[in-house]
């Protein structure tokens, strides 16, 4: 997605804006609210809280909570038009499926004490903050026909085309959503996968990761060092796993079909967590020349290991074996053992990324839906993948049992006498570090030799006493 200019304005639909102006009223007890828009919170600028008919308010498809659902739907069906009634119903269903327990709590609260916190809308009625409140009011209107207390919603209206400051830019809308989502006010938190997609979209619009984190109260006054640490954590927990997701989808020809990765926080298969764990292995070990050399892994094997990992993740769960994210957590260890690595590489060699052409279509000749394609792919390749993973895990278990002190000493000696262990191949910049490592090895070797001598002397002494 190309970066959009920082000052790009979101187009205001004037017909909708006119209806909002005509239909809004002040409540019996007029009130104002200071919101997180531009510098208004800092300057304590008050905006009127008004009542707007719920039916005039529209969901925003770029809501971060439903990023994966919207991208997946639009990839399969084309763009969702927020002005369209059918599109609004679809977006509403996506929102309803996220965190239904908190939805019930909010419904109970509004039913008993009414709406306490105003929503925030654009001049033409697009909800920036308050989607769930609209959903609750719509449901309560259905349940209490004839009653009018749920017909209107308390809102703060952002400036329109002719108002001071003008309408919000695309980045200002993203920043406003970000600020409210990161406030600890009991709202539904983003599912990690959706948050990652939302972070990425904001960055593509020019809203940097550092700026996004600054909206989090935890980092509002953070030092430069603390902010850098928070950015590294966000990249590790969200952006790097998302990069793996995008490579995964490309592997199977499913770019932007994010719905095939995870259905949300209630998804029992844990695919998002699997990508987090795979990403750690990929970025910490597979991208490290030092790790590759120490474990005898060829760089050309990394692509095949990733291919195997993605095929395991596509399987969703491995019958009779640990959950897929736990296997990803062990992936680096499995790859470091030559024999178990061979089993993983066989997955890449033996399992195709796509179904044979004759199996990828239904009886009428139409391509199978993504879900149906997945089911058939799993049915075809599951036994092979499970067999290879099981053997790799068994080899790892066996190898761990063999890691006795004598085996570890032999392994250390093999590495120190490895044909690549040539001082002449050291980079001049590494001389100091290499000398220190050699000294540390020598020191530890002397400690071990001393300990062995001590235990042998004790044993010899006991033998003489007998």
N, C-alpha and C positions, 0 to 999 in steps of 0.2 A: 504494500500500500504506500503510495507516494506521500511524502511529508506535505502537510497543508500549511499555508502561511499562517503565522501566529495571529494576524488580525482578520482572518477569514470569518465572516459573519454567517450565522445560521439564518437562512431565509425565513422570515415571518410570513405565515399564511394569513393574509389580511382578512379574508372572510371569517376565519375562526377567531382572529383577534377582535374583530368587530362584535361578534357574539359575546365574547368574554366581557368586553367593555359594557355592552348593553345589559347583560344579565347579572353582573356582579352587584352585590349589595353589602352594606355594613351590618354587622350583627347587632342585637339589642344592647350589647356592651362592647362598643368599638374598642379595638386594641391595635397595638403595633408590635412589630417584631424586628429585632436586629439580626440579620442573616449573614452567613459566610460568603458574601458576594463582593468581588473586587476588594476594596479596603474598608467596606462598611462596618465590619465587626470591630476593627481597630478604631475607626472614627465614630463608632456608636451611632450610625445613621439608622433611623427608624423608618420602616415601611409599614403601610397599612395592611392589616389582616382583613381580608374580605371573604364573603361567601359566594361561591360559584357553583351552579348546578353540576352535580357529579357527571351527568351525561355529556357535558361539554369537555371534560378532561380526557386526555389521551395518554396512553403509555408510550414510553420512549424505547425504541428498539435497541439503542446503544446502552441501555442499562447494564452496568457491569455484572450484575448478578446472573444475567442470562446470556452472557457473551457467547458461550459455546453452543447453546441452543439456537440462537439467531444465526450464527455463522453456518452451522450445519444445515438449517432449514433453507437459507438463501442459496447455499451451494446446490441443493437438490431441487429447489422449486423456484428460484429467482428472487429478486428483491422484495422485501416487505415494505409496503407503503403505509406509513403511520397515519395517513389521512383516510385509509380504507377501513371499513368496519370489520371485514373478515380478518385483515391483518391485525387489528386491535384485539380481536378474540384470540388469535393464535399467540400473540405476545402475552396476553393475560394468562393463558394456559401454562406458558413457560414459567411465568412468575409464580403461579399457584403451586407448581410442582416443587419449588424450592422451599425447603424448610417448613413443611406444613404444620409442625408443632407450634412454631412461633406465630404462625398465621392464626391458629386457634386461640392463642393467648391474646393476640391483638383484637380479634373479633369479640371475645368476651369483654375486654376492657372498654372498647368503643360502645358496645351494646349497653353497658351499665353506666358509664360516666361520660360517654360522648368523646369526640375527638379533642384531645388536649393540645397537641402540637400541630401548627399549621403546616401544610405542604408548600412546596415551591414550584411554580409553573412559569413557563415562558408566556409572553404576551398573547400567544395564540393557543394556550391550554395544554402544552406538552409538559408532562410531569418530569421534573428533575429530581425531586425528593418527595416521596409520598405515594409511590405505586401501590404498596400494600394497603394503605389506608383507603385508597379508591376501591380496591378489590373488596375490602371488608364492607364498605358502604354499599357497593353494588349488591353484595350478598344479603345484607340486612334489609335493603329495599325490597328484595324479592320475598324475604321472610315476613316482612311487616307491611304488606300492601295496605294502602289507605292512610299510613302514617307518614308524616313529612319531615321528621327530624333527621332522616338519613338521606334526604334528597340533595343537600348541599354540602360542600366541603370547605373548610377553612383553608385559605391559601394566601401566600404572598406572591404577587405578580411581578416578574422581572420587567425591566423597561422594554418598551416597544420601539418601533421605527422612529416615532416622533417624540420620544421621551428623552430627558437629559441623559447623556452618556450613551444613548443608543442601545440596541439589543445586544445580548451577550455574544461573544465570539464562540467558535467551537471549543477552543481551549478553555474559555471561562466556564462553559457548561461542564466540561470534564473536570475542571478544578473544583467547581461547586459540588458535583457529585462525590468527588474524592474526599473533600473536607467533611461532608456529612457522613459518608460511609465509615470514616476512620474515627469518628467521635464515639466514645463508649456510652451509648445511650440505649443499650438493649436491642438495637436493631439487628436484623438478620445479617450475619457476616457473609462475605463472599465465600463460596466454595473455592478452595485453592486454585483449581483449574480455571474457573471463571475469572478469578482475580488476576491470574497470570495473563490471560487474554486481554483483560481490561488494562492492565499495566502496559502491555505491548501496544495496544491501540492508542493510549494516551501519549506514549513516547513517539509514535509515528506522527501524531498531530503536533509534536513539538513540545509536549509537556514532559520534561525530563524526569528520570527516576528520582533524582535528588529532590526536585520540586515536589513530586508526589509524596515522598517520605516526610518532607517538611510539614505537610498537612496533618501528619500523625502527631497527636499530643506528646507521644513518647520522645519524638525527635525534634519538636518545635524549637527547643533551646539547646539542642545537642551540639557538642564540640565538633570540629572538623573530623577528628579521629573517630568519634562515635558515629557520625554520619557516614563515613567511609565504611565502617564495619556494618552498619545497617544496610548499605547498598550491596555489600558483598553477600550478606545473608539473603537479601531479596533476589539477587541474581541466582544464588544457589538454590533457593526454595521455589522460585517461580519462573524466572526467565530461562535459565539453563535447562530445566526439565521441559519447558515449552519448546525450546529448540529441538529437543529429542523427539517430542510429539510431532513436530512438523516434518522431521526426517522420517519418522515412522509412517506418517500418512503418505508421504511421497513414495516410500518403498512399495506401498500397496496401491498406488494410483488413486489416493483418496484425499488429495489436498483440500484442506478446510472442512473436511467432514468430521468435525470435532465431536459430534454426537456418537461416533463409533469408538471414541476413546473412553468416555465415562458419562453416566447419566446424572451425576451430581453426588452430593455428600452421602446419599443413601445407597449409592452403587456398591453392592457387596463384593464386587470383583477386585476393587482396588487398583484399577489401571493407572490412575493419576499417581498414586503412591509408588507404583512400580516404575513409572518414569522418573520420579524423584530419586529413587534408589539407583536406577540405572545411570542417571545423570551424574551422580556422585562417583560411581565407578568409572564412567567415561572421562570425566574432567579431572579426577584425581590420579587415576592409574593409567588408563588407556592413552591419555595425551602426554604422559610423562616418559620421556626417553630413558630416564634413570630407572623407572619401574620396569619398563620393557626389557632393558638390558639385564637388570637384576633377576628377572624371572624367565629369561629366555624366550620372550614373546616377540615375534617378528612384526614389524609395523604393518606389513601387508595383511596380517591376520586380523587387525582391528576392524576392518570393514566387514569381514565375515563374522566376527564375534558379535558385532552390532546387528547384523542381519539375523543371526541366531536369536539374539535377545529380543528383537522385535517380533519374531515368529512365536517365541514363547509368550510374550505379552499378548499377542493377538489371540492366543489360545484361551486367554482369560484365567483359567484355573487348571492346575495340573493334578488330575485325580490321583489320590493316594500319596501326593507329595506336598511339601510346604506351599503356602500361598505364593503367587507369582512374585509379589514384591519382596518376599523373603529370599527367593531364589536370586532376584536382581541384587539383593543386598550381599549375597555371597559370590556374585559373578566374578569379581576380581580374584578372589581366592581360587575359584574353580579354574579360571583362565591361567593362573600362575602355575598350575600343576600340568605337566605336559600331557599325561594320559587323559585327564578329565577335559582339558582343552580340546583334544582330538574329538571327543564325543560332541562337544558343542559345535565344533566346526563341521561335523557331519550333518547337523541340522541345517546349516547354511547350504551345504552341497545337495542334500537329499530332499529338502522340502521347498517346493516352488512358492513364490510369492502370490501367484494367481492360480485360479482353477484352470484346468484344460478347457479350451473353447467350448467343447460340447457339453460341459457341465456348468458353464457360467450363464446358461439361458434356460428359461422355463419351457414348458411344453409348447407354448404359442410362439416361441422364438424371441421373446423379450428378455433383455438382460435381467438377472436376478437383482432384487433390492439389496442394498448393502447388508442388511441383517440376514437375509436368506443366503447371500453369498458367504457371509461369515460362518453360518451354521454348516453349510456344505463343506467349506474349507476345513473347519475344525473336524468334522466327521472324517474327512479324507486323511488329514495329516496328524491328528491327535496321537494315535498310537505310536507313531515314529518319534515324535517330539518327546513324549513322556518316557519312552524307552531310553532315549539318549540322555535326557536330564537325570533320570534315575541312575544310570551307569556313572555319570559324571559325579553325582553326589556320593555314590558308594565309593568311588575312587578317592574322593576327597576325605571321606571318613577313614578309609584305610590308610591314607597318607598321613593323617593326623596321628593315628595310632603308632605309626612308625617314627614319629618325631621324638625319639628318645635322645638323651644327651649325646650319646655316641653318634647317632645319625646326624644330629645338628652340627657336631664338630666336623664330621666328614664332609657335610654340605658346605660348611664355612671354608674348609681347606680347598674344596673343589673350586669355589669362587675365587679364592686368592691365587690359585694356580691356573685359572682359566686362561685360555690362549689370548683373550682380549685384554688381559691385565698386563699391559705394557706401559711402563712409565713414559716411554718416548711418545706415546699417543696422547698424553695429558695436555690439555690446553694450558698455556703459561699462566693464565689467570686463575687456574685451579691448583697451582702448586701448593699454596699455603693450606688450602682446605684438605688436599690429598695427604699432605704430610701430617696434619693433625689427625685425620682419620686413621692413618697408618699407626700413629703413636697410640691412639685410643685402642686400636685392635691389639697392639703389642701389650698394652697395659692390662687389658681384659684377659688376654691369653696367659699372662703371668699369674693373674689372680686365680684363674681356673686351674692352672698347673699347681699352684700353691695349695689350693683347696683339695685337689686330688691327692697330692703328696701327704697332706695332713690326715685325710681319711684312710689312706693306705697304711700310714705309720700306726694309726690307732688299731687297724685290723691286724697288722703284723704283731703289735704289742699283745693283743688279745690271744693270738695264736701261740706266742711264747709262754704265756701264763698257763695255757692249757697243757 
